[in-house]
Amino acid sequence: MNQKLIKLVDHLGASAQQVASSAKQLSDGAEHQVQSIEEKRDTSTLQASSYS
């Protein structure tokens, strides 16, 4: 294989890894947001039940 092609393949591989890593961070962030929304919902449910 010629040198330019090898560099291109390496570059694409590194880019793909970055994209995968970013996607994982986004998914972890979304999961965290969902958890905090659920915690808030649980808290408001508790508050509502304590008034009844």
Backbone atoms as SQL, in Angstrom:
CREATE TABLE atoms (id INTEGER PRIMARY KEY, chain TEXT, resi INTEGER, resn TEXT, atom TEXT, x REAL, y REAL, z REAL);
INSERT INTO atoms VALUES
  (1, 'A', 1, 'MET', 'N', 0.849, -1.196, 0.000),
  (2, 'A', 1, 'MET', 'CA', 0.000, 0.000, 0.000),
  (3, 'A', 1, 'MET', 'C', 0.882, 1.242, 0.000),
  (4, 'A', 2, 'ASN', 'N', 0.418, 2.248, -0.721),
  (5, 'A', 2, 'ASN', 'CA', 1.255, 3.442, -0.699),
  (6, 'A', 2, 'ASN', 'C', 1.036, 4.257, 0.587),
  (7, 'A', 3, 'GLN', 'N', 2.021, 5.080, 0.885),
  (8, 'A', 3, 'GLN', 'CA', 2.079, 5.785, 2.166),
  (9, 'A', 3, 'GLN', 'C', 0.868, 6.694, 2.412),
  (10, 'A', 4, 'LYS', 'N', 0.406, 7.403, 1.355),
  (11, 'A', 4, 'LYS', 'CA', -0.731, 8.312, 1.522),
  (12, 'A', 4, 'LYS', 'C', -1.990, 7.561, 1.913),
  (13, 'A', 5, 'LEU', 'N', -2.181, 6.407, 1.304),
  (14, 'A', 5, 'LEU', 'CA', -3.359, 5.601, 1.595),
  (15, 'A', 5, 'LEU', 'C', -3.326, 5.120, 3.045),
  (16, 'A', 6, 'ILE', 'N', -2.163, 4.692, 3.492),
  (17, 'A', 6, 'ILE', 'CA', -2.012, 4.234, 4.878),
  (18, 'A', 6, 'ILE', 'C', -2.340, 5.374, 5.847),
  (19, 'A', 7, 'LYS', 'N', -1.836, 6.592, 5.553),
  (20, 'A', 7, 'LYS', 'CA', -2.123, 7.744, 6.408),
  (21, 'A', 7, 'LYS', 'C', -3.613, 8.051, 6.429),
  (22, 'A', 8, 'LEU', 'N', -4.249, 7.959, 5.254),
  (23, 'A', 8, 'LEU', 'CA', -5.682, 8.237, 5.162),
  (24, 'A', 8, 'LEU', 'C', -6.477, 7.243, 5.998),
  (25, 'A', 9, 'VAL', 'N', -6.120, 5.980, 5.872),
  (26, 'A', 9, 'VAL', 'CA', -6.813, 4.938, 6.633),
  (27, 'A', 9, 'VAL', 'C', -6.628, 5.168, 8.138),
  (28, 'A', 10, 'ASP', 'N', -5.411, 5.508, 8.552),
  (29, 'A', 10, 'ASP', 'CA', -5.163, 5.802, 9.966),
  (30, 'A', 10, 'ASP', 'C', -6.014, 6.971, 10.432),
  (31, 'A', 11, 'HIS', 'N', -6.058, 8.014, 9.615),
  (32, 'A', 11, 'HIS', 'CA', -6.818, 9.215, 9.949),
  (33, 'A', 11, 'HIS', 'C', -8.310, 8.899, 10.090),
  (34, 'A', 12, 'LEU', 'N', -8.830, 8.129, 9.143),
  (35, 'A', 12, 'LEU', 'CA', -10.245, 7.750, 9.202),
  (36, 'A', 12, 'LEU', 'C', -10.535, 6.912, 10.440),
  (37, 'A', 13, 'GLY', 'N', -9.624, 6.023, 10.756),
  (38, 'A', 13, 'GLY', 'CA', -9.787, 5.196, 11.951),
  (39, 'A', 13, 'GLY', 'C', -9.833, 6.044, 13.205),
  (40, 'A', 14, 'ALA', 'N', -8.942, 7.033, 13.291),
  (41, 'A', 14, 'ALA', 'CA', -8.901, 7.913, 14.451),
  (42, 'A', 14, 'ALA', 'C', -10.173, 8.762, 14.520),
  (43, 'A', 15, 'SER', 'N', -10.643, 9.237, 13.369),
  (44, 'A', 15, 'SER', 'CA', -11.874, 10.023, 13.334),
  (45, 'A', 15, 'SER', 'C', -13.062, 9.202, 13.793),
  (46, 'A', 16, 'ALA', 'N', -13.128, 7.956, 13.319),
  (47, 'A', 16, 'ALA', 'CA', -14.229, 7.079, 13.709),
  (48, 'A', 16, 'ALA', 'C', -14.220, 6.846, 15.214),
  (49, 'A', 17, 'GLN', 'N', -13.039, 6.720, 15.775),
  (50, 'A', 17, 'GLN', 'CA', -12.913, 6.501, 17.214),
  (51, 'A', 17, 'GLN', 'C', -13.389, 7.739, 17.978),
  (52, 'A', 18, 'GLN', 'N', -13.040, 8.933, 17.463),
  (53, 'A', 18, 'GLN', 'CA', -13.487, 10.169, 18.096),
  (54, 'A', 18, 'GLN', 'C', -14.997, 10.282, 18.062),
  (55, 'A', 19, 'VAL', 'N', -15.580, 9.948, 16.918),
  (56, 'A', 19, 'VAL', 'CA', -17.037, 10.009, 16.783),
  (57, 'A', 19, 'VAL', 'C', -17.691, 9.051, 17.775),
  (58, 'A', 20, 'ALA', 'N', -17.148, 7.851, 17.871),
  (59, 'A', 20, 'ALA', 'CA', -17.694, 6.854, 18.795),
  (60, 'A', 20, 'ALA', 'C', -17.596, 7.355, 20.231),
  (61, 'A', 21, 'SER', 'N', -16.469, 7.962, 20.558),
  (62, 'A', 21, 'SER', 'CA', -16.261, 8.482, 21.898),
  (63, 'A', 21, 'SER', 'C', -17.235, 9.628, 22.198),
  (64, 'A', 22, 'SER', 'N', -17.435, 10.530, 21.236),
  (65, 'A', 22, 'SER', 'CA', -18.391, 11.626, 21.404),
  (66, 'A', 22, 'SER', 'C', -19.800, 11.096, 21.573),
  (67, 'A', 23, 'ALA', 'N', -20.147, 10.092, 20.785),
  (68, 'A', 23, 'ALA', 'CA', -21.486, 9.502, 20.868),
  (69, 'A', 23, 'ALA', 'C', -21.706, 8.891, 22.247),
  (70, 'A', 24, 'LYS', 'N', -20.675, 8.261, 22.790),
  (71, 'A', 24, 'LYS', 'CA', -20.800, 7.666, 24.119),
  (72, 'A', 24, 'LYS', 'C', -20.994, 8.759, 25.172),
  (73, 'A', 25, 'GLN', 'N', -20.247, 9.860, 25.040),
  (74, 'A', 25, 'GLN', 'CA', -20.407, 10.955, 25.984),
  (75, 'A', 25, 'GLN', 'C', -21.822, 11.526, 25.919),
  (76, 'A', 26, 'LEU', 'N', -22.326, 11.696, 24.696),
  (77, 'A', 26, 'LEU', 'CA', -23.689, 12.209, 24.535),
  (78, 'A', 26, 'LEU', 'C', -24.694, 11.271, 25.178),
  (79, 'A', 27, 'SER', 'N', -24.515, 9.983, 24.951),
  (80, 'A', 27, 'SER', 'CA', -25.466, 9.021, 25.496),
  (81, 'A', 27, 'SER', 'C', -25.365, 8.976, 27.025),
  (82, 'A', 28, 'ASP', 'N', -24.157, 9.080, 27.567),
  (83, 'A', 28, 'ASP', 'CA', -24.005, 9.134, 29.027),
  (84, 'A', 28, 'ASP', 'C', -24.672, 10.388, 29.580),
  (85, 'A', 29, 'GLY', 'N', -24.488, 11.509, 28.874),
  (86, 'A', 29, 'GLY', 'CA', -25.102, 12.763, 29.305),
  (87, 'A', 29, 'GLY', 'C', -26.614, 12.680, 29.293),
  (88, 'A', 30, 'ALA', 'N', -27.163, 12.088, 28.246),
  (89, 'A', 30, 'ALA', 'CA', -28.617, 11.944, 28.135),
  (90, 'A', 30, 'ALA', 'C', -29.135, 11.052, 29.255),
  (91, 'A', 31, 'GLU', 'N', -28.407, 9.981, 29.542),
  (92, 'A', 31, 'GLU', 'CA', -28.800, 9.062, 30.601),
  (93, 'A', 31, 'GLU', 'C', -28.827, 9.798, 31.940),
  (94, 'A', 32, 'HIS', 'N', -27.829, 10.632, 32.162),
  (95, 'A', 32, 'HIS', 'CA', -27.751, 11.397, 33.401),
  (96, 'A', 32, 'HIS', 'C', -28.944, 12.349, 33.521),
  (97, 'A', 33, 'GLN', 'N', -29.309, 13.013, 32.402),
  (98, 'A', 33, 'GLN', 'CA', -30.451, 13.925, 32.409),
  (99, 'A', 33, 'GLN', 'C', -31.737, 13.180, 32.726),
  (100, 'A', 34, 'VAL', 'N', -31.903, 12.014, 32.118),
  (101, 'A', 34, 'VAL', 'CA', -33.103, 11.214, 32.372),
  (102, 'A', 34, 'VAL', 'C', -33.167, 10.844, 33.853),
  (103, 'A', 35, 'GLN', 'N', -32.036, 10.452, 34.426),
  (104, 'A', 35, 'GLN', 'CA', -32.009, 10.090, 35.838),
  (105, 'A', 35, 'GLN', 'C', -32.412, 11.275, 36.713),
  (106, 'A', 36, 'SER', 'N', -31.892, 12.470, 36.400),
  (107, 'A', 36, 'SER', 'CA', -32.212, 13.605, 37.250),
  (108, 'A', 36, 'SER', 'C', -33.672, 14.024, 37.080),
  (109, 'A', 37, 'ILE', 'N', -34.233, 13.846, 35.868),
  (110, 'A', 37, 'ILE', 'CA', -35.663, 14.132, 35.655),
  (111, 'A', 37, 'ILE', 'C', -36.490, 13.153, 36.486),
  (112, 'A', 38, 'GLU', 'N', -36.095, 11.890, 36.474),
  (113, 'A', 38, 'GLU', 'CA', -36.829, 10.889, 37.252),
  (114, 'A', 38, 'GLU', 'C', -36.728, 11.182, 38.746),
  (115, 'A', 39, 'GLU', 'N', -35.551, 11.633, 39.200),
  (116, 'A', 39, 'GLU', 'CA', -35.396, 11.972, 40.620),
  (117, 'A', 39, 'GLU', 'C', -36.311, 13.136, 40.994),
  (118, 'A', 40, 'LYS', 'N', -36.369, 14.155, 40.109),
  (119, 'A', 40, 'LYS', 'CA', -37.242, 15.295, 40.376),
  (120, 'A', 40, 'LYS', 'C', -38.693, 14.853, 40.419),
  (121, 'A', 41, 'ARG', 'N', -39.066, 13.964, 39.492),
  (122, 'A', 41, 'ARG', 'CA', -40.441, 13.472, 39.448),
  (123, 'A', 41, 'ARG', 'C', -40.758, 12.712, 40.736),
  (124, 'A', 42, 'ASP', 'N', -39.832, 11.872, 41.187),
  (125, 'A', 42, 'ASP', 'CA', -40.033, 11.121, 42.420),
  (126, 'A', 42, 'ASP', 'C', -40.195, 12.067, 43.598),
  (127, 'A', 43, 'THR', 'N', -39.386, 13.115, 43.627),
  (128, 'A', 43, 'THR', 'CA', -39.462, 14.091, 44.711),
  (129, 'A', 43, 'THR', 'C', -40.810, 14.795, 44.705),
  (130, 'A', 44, 'SER', 'N', -41.280, 15.211, 43.533),
  (131, 'A', 44, 'SER', 'CA', -42.569, 15.903, 43.478),
  (132, 'A', 44, 'SER', 'C', -43.723, 14.959, 43.807),
  (133, 'A', 45, 'THR', 'N', -43.569, 13.668, 43.478),
  (134, 'A', 45, 'THR', 'CA', -44.590, 12.693, 43.847),
  (135, 'A', 45, 'THR', 'C', -44.632, 12.551, 45.364),
  (136, 'A', 46, 'LEU', 'N', -43.474, 12.517, 45.993),
  (137, 'A', 46, 'LEU', 'CA', -43.406, 12.436, 47.447),
  (138, 'A', 46, 'LEU', 'C', -44.062, 13.648, 48.083),
  (139, 'A', 47, 'GLN', 'N', -43.770, 14.828, 47.562),
  (140, 'A', 47, 'GLN', 'CA', -44.338, 16.053, 48.106),
  (141, 'A', 47, 'GLN', 'C', -45.851, 16.029, 47.967),
  (142, 'A', 48, 'ALA', 'N', -46.350, 15.610, 46.824),
  (143, 'A', 48, 'ALA', 'CA', -47.794, 15.561, 46.584),
  (144, 'A', 48, 'ALA', 'C', -48.456, 14.577, 47.546),
  (145, 'A', 49, 'SER', 'N', -47.817, 13.444, 47.785),
  (146, 'A', 49, 'SER', 'CA', -48.434, 12.451, 48.661),
  (147, 'A', 49, 'SER', 'C', -48.405, 12.891, 50.129),
  (148, 'A', 50, 'SER', 'N', -47.458, 13.747, 50.479),
  (149, 'A', 50, 'SER', 'CA', -47.420, 14.193, 51.868),
  (150, 'A', 50, 'SER', 'C', -48.504, 15.228, 52.163),
  (151, 'A', 51, 'TYR', 'N', -49.071, 15.846, 51.117),
  (152, 'A', 51, 'TYR', 'CA', -50.154, 16.821, 51.328),
  (153, 'A', 51, 'TYR', 'C', -51.507, 16.134, 51.448),
  (154, 'A', 52, 'SER', 'N', -51.615, 14.919, 50.919),
  (155, 'A', 52, 'SER', 'CA', -52.938, 14.289, 50.911),
  (156, 'A', 52, 'SER', 'C', -53.256, 13.612, 52.254);
